[in-house]
Amino acid sequence: MRDHRDTGLALIIGIVSGFVGWAIALPLPWMLGPMIGTTLAALFGLPVRGPSRLRPYTIPVLGVFLGSAITPDLFDRVGSWTLTILFLPLFLILAAGLSYQVYRRIGGYDPVTSFYSAMPGGLNDMLILGEAAGGDARRIALAHAARILIVVSLVVLFYGFVLGVRSGADGAGIVPLGALTWLDAGLLLGCAVVGSVLGPRLRLPAAPIFGPMILSGLVHLIGWVETAPPTVLVIVAQIVIGTIIGARFVGVAPRQVARDLGLSALSSSSMLIVAISFAGLIARWQGIPLTQAFLAYSPGGLAEMGLLTLALGQDIAYVSVMHIVRITLVIALAPAVSRVVMRGKSP
C-alpha cells in the first residue's frame, strides 16, 4: 500500500508539474516539468516513488512510436547518414574522455567508477558492467541518473531558447486517439507485445524499445499502418519517463545529490559541447539540419532522446538509429577499453 501511495504521489506531482510547465510555456513541458517537480520533491524528502511498473509498458509503446517514422523514403535517406555514423566512434572517445577526467580529477572517483560513470551508455548496462568490474554501483547509478536529467534539461532549454524549437505536442498537428482504427491499434499493440518479448531473446541493444521499433517499422514500411502516434499517448509517456527520472534521487542526501549533479553538469556540458561541435560539422558537410544532428549526438538515454525527437518534430528514424549505434558501441567496447585504461591502476 505504501508503494502504491508513494507512486501515486509521484504521478500527481508529475502531472501537476507538467501542466505548470505547459502553462508557463516551458520547452517540452510534459517531460521537463515532471523531471523538475519530482526531483525537488525527492530532495525535500517527500515519499515519492517512480512509477517503474509502468515503464515496461511505456517503453515498448515508445518503441512503436519511433518505428512509425520508418517509411519507404527512409532508404533514400540512409546514404546521407554515413558521415554521422563514421564520426560516432571519434565522438565517443572525445566525449567520454572529457567526462572521465571530470569524475577522476575533480570528483576523485576511483578509475573503474570514473570510467563507467563517464560512458554515455544505458544506465542499467553501465551499472551492471561497472559493478562487475569492481566499481561503486551507487555512484555509477547516480552519475547516469544525473546525466540523463542534466542532458535532457540542457537540450530542451537549448532547443527552446536558442534554436526556437518548441514541443509539437501542444500546438498544431495534434493527432487524436480517433485517428487510429481498430486494426491500426491491434497491429501496433501486437508490435509492442511481440517486440518486447523477442528483443531480449535476440539480445538486441536496448531490447525493450528496439524490438517493438523494428516490428513497428516493418508494418509501416509495408503500409499496413500509416497513422502517427496519438498525441495524448506521447504526453503520457513523457510524464511517466520524466517522473521516473526525478524520483531516482529519493533517499539520497541533498548534499550528495548536489555534488553528483554538479559533477554531472560539468560532465554533461563537456559532452554536449563535443556533440554540438560534431553536429555543426555534420550540418555543414552533409546538409543534415543542425537540430537533428545535435539530437543524434546528445548523450541521453534512447527512450528520453526518442521522446524529445518525437515531441520536437525532428527525424525520429535518423536520431534513433544513431543512439542505437552509440549504445551498441559502448556496450560492446566498454569492457575491453576499460581493461586497457585500468592496466596498471589499482581498482
C-alpha positions in Angstrom: 0.0 0.0 0.0 2.9 2.4 0.8 4.5 1.7 -2.6 1.2 2.5 -4.4 0.7 5.6 -2.3 4.2 6.9 -3.0 3.9 6.1 -6.7 0.5 7.9 -6.8 2.0 10.9 -5.1 4.9 11.0 -7.6 2.5 10.7 -10.6 0.3 13.5 -9.2 3.4 15.7 -8.8 4.5 14.8 -12.3 1.1 15.6 -13.8 0.7 18.9 -12.0 4.3 19.8 -12.8 3.6 19.0 -16.5 0.6 21.3 -16.5 2.6 24.0 -14.8 5.4 23.7 -17.4 2.8 23.9 -20.2 1.1 26.9 -18.6 4.4 28.9 -18.3 5.5 27.8 -21.8 8.4 25.7 -20.6 10.1 23.9 -23.5 8.9 20.3 -23.7 6.8 20.8 -20.6 5.4 17.3 -20.3 8.8 15.8 -19.7 10.8 18.7 -18.2 8.1 19.7 -15.8 7.7 16.2 -14.1 11.5 15.9 -14.0 11.9 19.1 -12.1 8.9 18.6 -9.9 9.7 15.1 -8.8 13.4 15.9 -8.3 12.5 18.8 -6.0 10.1 16.5 -4.1 12.8 13.9 -3.7 15.3 16.5 -2.4 12.7 17.8 0.1 12.2 14.3 1.4 8.7 13.7 0.2 7.8 10.0 -0.1 7.7 9.7 -3.9 8.4 6.6 -5.8 8.9 6.5 -9.6 6.2 4.6 -11.5 8.7 1.9 -12.5 6.0 -0.7 -13.0 4.6 1.5 -15.8 8.0 1.7 -17.6 7.8 -1.9 -19.1 4.5 -0.8 -20.8 5.7 2.7 -21.7 9.0 1.8 -23.3 7.6 -0.8 -25.8 4.9 1.7 -26.8 7.6 4.3 -27.3 9.4 1.8 -29.5 6.3 1.5 -31.6 6.1 5.3 -31.8 9.7 5.5 -33.0 9.1 2.8 -35.6 6.2 4.8 -37.0 8.8 7.1 -38.5 10.3 4.4 -40.7 8.8 4.9 -44.1 9.7 3.8 -47.6 11.7 7.0 -48.2 14.0 6.0 -45.3 16.2 4.0 -47.7 16.7 7.1 -49.8 18.0 9.0 -46.8 20.3 6.3 -45.3 23.1 7.3 -47.6 23.3 10.8 -46.1 23.8 9.3 -42.6 27.1 7.7 -43.3 29.2 10.6 -42.0 27.3 10.8 -38.8 27.9 7.1 -38.1 31.6 7.3 -39.1 32.1 10.2 -36.7 30.4 8.4 -33.8 33.4 6.5 -32.5 35.5 9.6 -32.5 32.7 11.5 -30.7 32.5 8.8 -28.1 36.3 8.9 -27.5 36.4 12.6 -27.0 33.1 12.9 -25.0 33.8 10.0 -22.7 37.4 11.1 -22.3 36.4 14.5 -21.1 33.8 13.1 -18.8 36.2 10.6 -17.3 38.6 13.4 -16.4 35.7 15.2 -14.6 34.9 12.2 -12.4 38.5 11.2 -11.9 40.3 14.5 -11.4 37.5 16.7 -10.0 35.2 14.1 -8.4 38.0 12.0 -7.0 36.3 8.7 -8.0 38.4 5.6 -8.4 39.4 4.7 -12.0 36.7 2.0 -12.5 33.9 4.1 -11.1 35.1 7.1 -13.1 35.2 5.1 -16.3 31.7 3.6 -16.1 30.2 6.8 -14.8 31.6 8.6 -17.9 30.5 6.1 -20.5 27.4 7.5 -22.4 25.6 4.1 -22.5 22.4 2.9 -20.9 22.1 3.3 -17.1 21.3 -0.4 -16.4 24.1 -1.7 -18.8 26.8 0.6 -17.3 25.7 -0.2 -13.8 26.0 -4.0 -14.4 29.3 -3.7 -16.2 30.7 -1.3 -13.7 29.7 -3.3 -10.7 31.2 -6.4 -12.2 34.5 -4.6 -12.8 34.7 -3.5 -9.2 33.2 0.0 -9.4 31.0 1.8 -6.9 27.5 0.8 -8.1 25.7 3.6 -6.2 28.0 6.3 -7.6 27.7 4.9 -11.1 23.9 4.8 -10.9 23.7 8.3 -9.6 26.1 9.6 -12.2 23.9 8.2 -15.1 20.6 9.3 -13.5 22.1 12.8 -13.1 23.5 12.7 -16.7 20.1 11.9 -18.2 18.4 14.6 -16.0 21.1 17.2 -17.0 21.3 16.3 -20.7 17.5 16.3 -21.2 17.2 19.6 -19.4 20.0 21.3 -21.2 19.0 20.0 -24.7 15.4 21.1 -24.1 16.4 24.6 -23.0 18.9 24.9 -25.9 16.2 24.0 -28.4 13.6 26.2 -26.8 15.6 29.3 -26.1 18.5 29.2 -28.6 17.1 27.4 -31.6 13.5 28.4 -31.0 12.2 24.9 -31.5 9.2 24.0 -29.3 7.3 20.9 -28.4 5.0 19.8 -31.2 2.7 18.1 -28.6 0.8 21.2 -27.6 0.3 23.0 -30.8 -0.8 22.4 -34.4 -0.5 18.9 -35.7 -2.2 17.2 -32.7 -3.1 13.6 -33.6 -6.3 12.5 -31.8 -6.9 9.0 -30.5 -9.7 8.6 -33.0 -7.1 8.7 -35.8 -6.3 5.0 -35.1 -8.6 2.4 -36.4 -9.2 -0.8 -34.5 -6.9 -2.6 -37.0 -4.2 0.0 -36.5 -4.5 -0.3 -32.7 -4.3 -4.1 -32.9 -1.3 -4.2 -35.1 0.6 -1.6 -33.1 -0.3 -3.4 -29.8 1.0 -6.6 -31.3 4.3 -4.9 -32.3 4.7 -3.7 -28.7 4.0 -7.1 -27.1 5.8 -9.3 -29.5 8.8 -6.9 -29.9 9.2 -6.6 -26.1 9.4 -10.4 -25.8 11.6 -11.1 -28.9 14.0 -8.2 -28.3 15.7 -9.5 -25.1 15.7 -13.1 -26.5 17.6 -11.9 -29.6 19.9 -9.9 -27.3 19.2 -6.7 -29.2 20.7 -3.5 -27.8 18.1 -1.5 -25.8 15.9 -4.5 -26.4 12.6 -3.3 -24.8 12.5 -0.4 -27.1 14.4 -1.6 -30.2 12.3 -4.8 -30.6 9.0 -3.0 -30.9 10.6 -0.3 -33.0 11.7 -2.9 -35.6 8.3 -4.5 -35.9 6.5 -1.2 -36.0 8.9 0.0 -38.7 8.1 -3.2 -40.7 4.3 -2.7 -40.6 4.7 1.0 -41.5 7.1 0.1 -44.4 4.6 -2.5 -45.7 1.9 0.1 -45.5 -0.4 -1.8 -43.1 -0.4 1.2 -40.7 0.2 4.9 -41.7 -1.1 6.7 -38.7 1.2 8.8 -36.5 1.1 8.1 -32.7 -1.8 9.9 -30.9 -0.6 13.0 -29.0 -2.1 12.0 -25.7 -0.1 8.8 -25.6 3.1 10.8 -26.3 2.3 13.2 -23.4 1.6 10.2 -21.0 4.9 8.6 -22.0 6.7 11.9 -21.3 5.1 12.3 -17.9 6.0 8.7 -16.9 9.6 9.0 -18.0 10.1 12.4 -16.5 8.6 11.3 -13.2 10.9 8.2 -13.1 14.0 10.3 -13.8 13.2 12.7 -10.9 12.3 10.0 -8.4 15.7 8.3 -8.8 17.1 10.8 -6.3 14.8 9.6 -3.4 16.7 8.6 -0.3 20.0 10.4 -1.3 21.2 13.1 1.0 20.7 16.6 -0.6 24.5 17.3 -0.2 25.3 14.1 -2.2 22.7 14.9 -4.8 24.1 18.5 -5.2 27.6 17.1 -5.6 26.6 14.5 -8.1 24.5 17.0 -10.1 27.5 19.4 -10.1 29.8 16.7 -11.4 27.2 15.6 -13.9 26.7 19.2 -15.0 30.4 19.5 -15.8 30.5 16.1 -17.4 27.3 16.6 -19.5 28.2 20.1 -20.5 31.6 18.9 -21.8 29.9 16.1 -23.8 27.3 18.4 -25.2 30.0 20.9 -26.3 31.6 18.0 -28.2 28.2 17.0 -29.5 27.3 20.4 -30.9 30.8 20.6 -32.5 30.3 17.3 -34.3 26.7 18.3 -35.2 28.0 21.5 -36.7 30.4 19.6 -38.9 27.7 17.2 -40.0 25.3 20.1 -40.8 28.0 21.8 -42.8 29.4 18.9 -44.7 26.4 16.7 -45.3 23.4 19.2 -45.1 21.6 17.5 -42.3 19.8 20.1 -40.1 21.8 21.1 -37.0 18.6 20.5 -34.9 18.7 16.8 -35.9 22.4 16.2 -35.9 22.6 17.7 -32.3 19.9 15.3 -31.1 21.7 12.4 -32.7 24.9 13.1 -30.8 23.4 14.2 -27.5 24.4 11.6 -24.9 21.0 11.0 -23.3 19.1 7.7 -23.0 17.4 6.2 -26.1 13.9 6.4 -24.6 14.4 10.0 -23.4 16.0 11.2 -26.6 13.4 9.4 -28.7 10.7 11.3 -26.8 12.5 14.5 -27.3 12.8 13.9 -31.0 9.2 12.9 -31.4 7.9 15.9 -29.4 10.2 18.4 -31.1 9.1 17.2 -34.6 12.6 16.0 -35.7 13.6 13.0 -37.8 12.9 10.1 -35.4 14.4 7.4 -37.6 17.7 9.2 -38.0 18.1 10.1 -34.3 17.0 6.7 -33.1 19.4 4.8 -35.3 22.3 7.0 -34.1 21.5 6.3 -30.5 21.2 2.6 -31.1 24.6 2.6 -32.8 26.1 4.6 -29.9 24.7 2.3 -27.2 25.8 -0.8 -29.1 29.3 0.6 -29.5 29.5 1.5 -25.8 28.2 -1.9 -24.5 30.4 -3.9 -26.9 33.6 -2.0 -26.4 33.5 -0.6 -22.8 34.7 -3.8 -21.1 37.7 -4.2 -23.4 38.6 -0.4 -23.3 38.2 -0.5 -19.5 40.8 -3.2 -19.2 43.2 -1.2 -21.3 42.6 2.0 -19.4 42.8 0.3 -16.0 46.0 -1.5 -16.7 48.5 -0.7 -14.0 45.9 1.2 -11.9 44.6 -0.1 -8.6 40.8 -0.7 -8.6 
